[in-house]
Every structure is written in structure tokens, then in C-alpha cells.
């Protein structure tokens, strides 16, 4: 709990980016669990891109090259999927 309080006190923007980004990914799993095969893949990709952008901002502020790279790859995969759908 202490690190959350410290993040809120000193790094609110970073904590908000990290939290909202994580909520994006959680919402993807909720949508898939709720709607199953009828879930809109375009909405899933959009939420994934938003979550990844927020995680990239967070990773940049934390100086985490691995998380930046991972989320860039995730965005590229989503954009590839969107391109195939169009």
C-alpha cells in the first residue's frame, strides 16, 4: 500500500496511466467473457491500442525499455489485425 500512496503523492499522472491502461486490458477480458464469439473485434483492438498507449507512457516514465517494446509490438499486432479486417 505504501508504494501506491507514494505514487499518488509524487507520480499521479504515471499512476493514472498505469491504472487506466490496466483497466483497458481487464475490460477486454470482460467483453470477451460476456459476449464470447460475438464480441466486436474492432472494439477489442481499439481498447487494446488505448491500453497499450497508456502503458507505453507509464513505461517511459518508469524508464522500462522492455515494457515499451512489448506494448509497441502489441499495437503493431492490433494495427495489423485492423488492416486485415478492412
N, C-alpha and C positions, 0 to 999 in steps of 0.2 A: 504494500500500500504506500510505503514511503516514496518510492520512485514515481508513482502516479501523482502524488501531491507535489513533488519536486518538478515533474514535467509540467504540471498545470501552472505552477508558480513561475517557472523560468522559460518554458517552451510550449506555450499554449497552442500556437499555430501548428507545431510539429505533432503534438498530441491529438489535435483535432483531425489533421490529415491522416494520421495513422488509424484513428478510431473510425472515421467515416469510410476510409478505404477498406478497412476490415468489415465494416457493416455492408459494404457493397458486395463483397465476396460471400458473406453469410446470406445476404438476400438472394444471391444466385442459387444457393443450395435450397433455400426455402421455396423459391419459384419452381425449381426442378422437382422437389419433393411433392409440392402441391399440385402442379399441373402435369407432371410426368412428360409423356411424349408430346403433349400438345403445348408445351411451353414455347414461347416465341424465342427462337434462337437469336434473332436480331436484337431483342431486348437484353438477352443474356450477354451478347457481345458488347453492347453499349455499356451495360453496368460493369462488365469486366474491364473495359477500357478506362472508365471513370475511376474505378478502384485502383487500377494499376498506375494511373497518373498520380493519384494521391499518394500511393505507396512510393513512387519514384521521388516525389517531393520530400517525403519523410526520409527516404533512404539517403537522398542528397544531404539533407540537414544532419543526418547521423554519420555521414561520410562512409556509407556502405556500398562499395562498388558491386558486390555480389547481388544485393537486392535491386540495385538499379538495373543491372544486366538481366536478372530474372524477369523483372517487370517489363523491360523493353522487349524481351522475347515473347512474353505473354501478349503484349499489344500487337506485335507483328503477327502472331498466330491469329488473333482476333481479326485484324485487318485482312489477312489472307482469307479467312472464313467469310467475312463480309463480301470481299471481292468475288468469291466463288458463288455466293448467293445472288449477286446482282446480275 
